[in-house]
């Protein structure tokens, strides 16, 4: 086998401090903590945080961890939505769709012109022959 045929192991293994930091970062309850609070919670110093977030491998591991959390929680949420929908309650499913930005409820808008007068739209040029 030549040197080009060897496959390298590219799996990133975080340090113990990075593992603690990753656990703290992945917890949604910690989302609004500042860096100092997050590091205190994880039991690491701020240097670990700043060194870790600069590593592309750590960032990729963090993203994968979040995607895994989402994948693991999506199934039960969809099952619950289907259960409630079959019972005639579509609000749960509607809420999930709104949260995922896949659905936006219709909105009625009233437009007014200058000083609250009716809005006048002239479409003559845009309609061509139809305007005649």
N, C-alpha and C positions, 0 to 999 in steps of 0.2 A: 504494500500500500504506500502511495506517495503521501507527502505532507498535506496535499490538498484534500485527500480523502478522509482525514481524521475529522470527526465531529466534536466540536467543543461544547462543553456544558455551560450554557449561558444563564442558568437559573440564579437569580439574585437572592442572596441569603442576608437578611438584615441583621444588624448587631442586636444584642439584647436591649439596648436603649432604644433603637429604632423600632423594635417590636412593641415596646411599651408605648412609644409615641404613636405608632400606627393604630394601636387599640384605642387610644384616646381620641385620635383624629377621626376614626371611623364611627365613633359613637355619636349619633345625632344630637344627644343631649348636650354635647360639648361644643356644638357648632358655633356658639356665640362667645366662647371664651377667648380672651386675648392670648398671645403667645406665652406670657409669663404664667398665667393661670393654667393653660394647657400643659406646660412643662412641669409645673408643680404637681398637677394631677397624675401625670405619667411618671413622675419621679426622675426626671432627667433635667439637665441644665439647658439653657437656651441655645448654647453652642451645638448641642445634638440636634435640636430642631433646625437651626439654620444650615448646618452641614447636610442634614438629611434631605431637606426640601430642594437643595441645589443638585442633588443626584438624580439624573434621569431614571435610573433603575428604581429608586425609592418612589419617585412620582408615578412610575408605571405600576409598581406594586400597590400603591395607594389607590389608584384608579381601578385596578383589578379587584381589590378588596371591596370598594364601594359598589362596583357592578355586581359582585357576588352577593352582597347584602341585598341589593335591589332584586336580583333574580330570585333569591330565597324568599323574599317577602311578597313578590308579585303573585305567585301561585295562590296562596291563601286569600289574597285580596280579590282576585278574579273569581275564585270559587264562591266567595261570599257574595260578590256582585251578581253572579249567575243565580245563586240561591234566592236572593231577594227579588231579582227580576222575574223569576218563574212564579214567585208568590204575588206578583203584581206591583211590587215596589221598585220603581226604576230610579229613585233618588240616589241610592248608594252608587249605582253604576254611573249615573250622571256626574256625581261628585268626583269619582275616580277619573272620569274623562276630562273634567274641568281641571283637576289637579295636574294631569299629564299634558295639559294644553292641547288636547285632541278635540275638545268641544268648547264652543263659546256660545252661551245662550243668546237668543235673538234679543236685540235691543231696539226699542222704538225711540227715534230721535225726531224732535221737532226743530226745524230750522227756521229762523226768522231773518229778515233783512235789516236794513238800517233802522234804528229807533224802534225795533220790535215790529216793524211792518212786515207784511208777507214777503217771502223771498221770491223773486222773479227770475226765472231761468229762461234764456232765449236760446232756442235750439235750431233756428232757421238755417244757419250755415252748416251745421252738423248733419241735418236731415236731408239736405239736397232737395231732390224732387218731391219727397214726402211732405215737405213743409208747405208746398203750394196748395 
